[in-house]
């Protein structure tokens, strides 16, 4: 039986969509390996992780049963990390190195050249990459992955990436978890201490500037003046938490707004909502929005990055990235209660056909197979 050994690297010590995507890939292949273990003609994908000591992703990976290695990743030319990683690639007989953040991409791809190992650079963010020729590391990768078509197109146009060496593979959603029929909405509302008769508006994500939750709170403050029967709940943790809590307290929003911090069961959180709102300034293909669509929620999202990859023309509402546009979109939805129900009942076939975990792993496996043959 053939095996392809993948080493993922991650510089970040946080826990957000990017880190969740990495772990989802690793766990997806672990589950697949279990299913095909008795097939002599199958190809197993075995994954390991290299990250900084203390990184949150390390604990999740260890809990899931993966081998984790620790490297300092202090800077993009951190010689200790580069040479240690090159040694690790040889000792662990790694076939493909897959990097994910800026610093580990520089260290990782340079190490892969020293170890004569194939490399993949995954770009998760939609923010533009510096087009300077001094920023050449992405061009050195044997293959580039993005999580959205817009990011792929931008890297081809602005960063000299060969169109034959790049692909967009959005994050896949686990249909065995994000399935609305698995949960009872009233029980989920009760679990989060939400009022039974209010229209529950919610959002989910790391609390940081790029997610723009401040604009969302501004919108909720204004919308509550028009629609008193709303309740807003925000799940997530991050550097903007104190600022957001201060805004809620200063504007006396506690009666209809609360922050609940990090949650371990996002499907139950989404089940409790009537409306899901994404307010990001930049995104690839956001997992939270995809998950909300799988859970058949009425969704609103800023029209940024690769969000349109999830859009089939009617399955959610796109709005311009501005406070007035968000207020208008929410007001339009709340003014016609039937529209919330109608939007949530729009066919979700599009996201299921294109954004499942199984499809993500199948596309990744094809790329791994091609790279390992060359």
Secondary structure, 3 states (H helix, E strand, C coil): CEEEEEEEEECCCCCCHHHHHHHHHHHHHHHHHHHHCCCCCCEEEEEEEEECCCCHHHHHHHHCCCCEEECCCCCCCCHHHHHHHHHHHHHCCCCEEEECCHHHHHHHHHHHHHHCCEEEEEECCCCCCCCCCCCCHHHHCCEEEECCHHHHHHHHHHCCCCHHHEEECCCCECCCCCCHHHCCHHHHHHHCCCCCCCEEEEEECCCCHHHCHHHHHHHHHHHHHHCCCEEEEEECCCCCHHHHHHHHHHCCCCCCEEEEECCCCHHHHHHCCCEEEECCCCCCCCHHHHHHHHCCCEEEEECCCCHHHHCCCCCCEEECCCHHHHHHHHHHHHCCHHHHHHHHCCCCHHHHHHCEHHHHHHHHHHHHHHHHHC
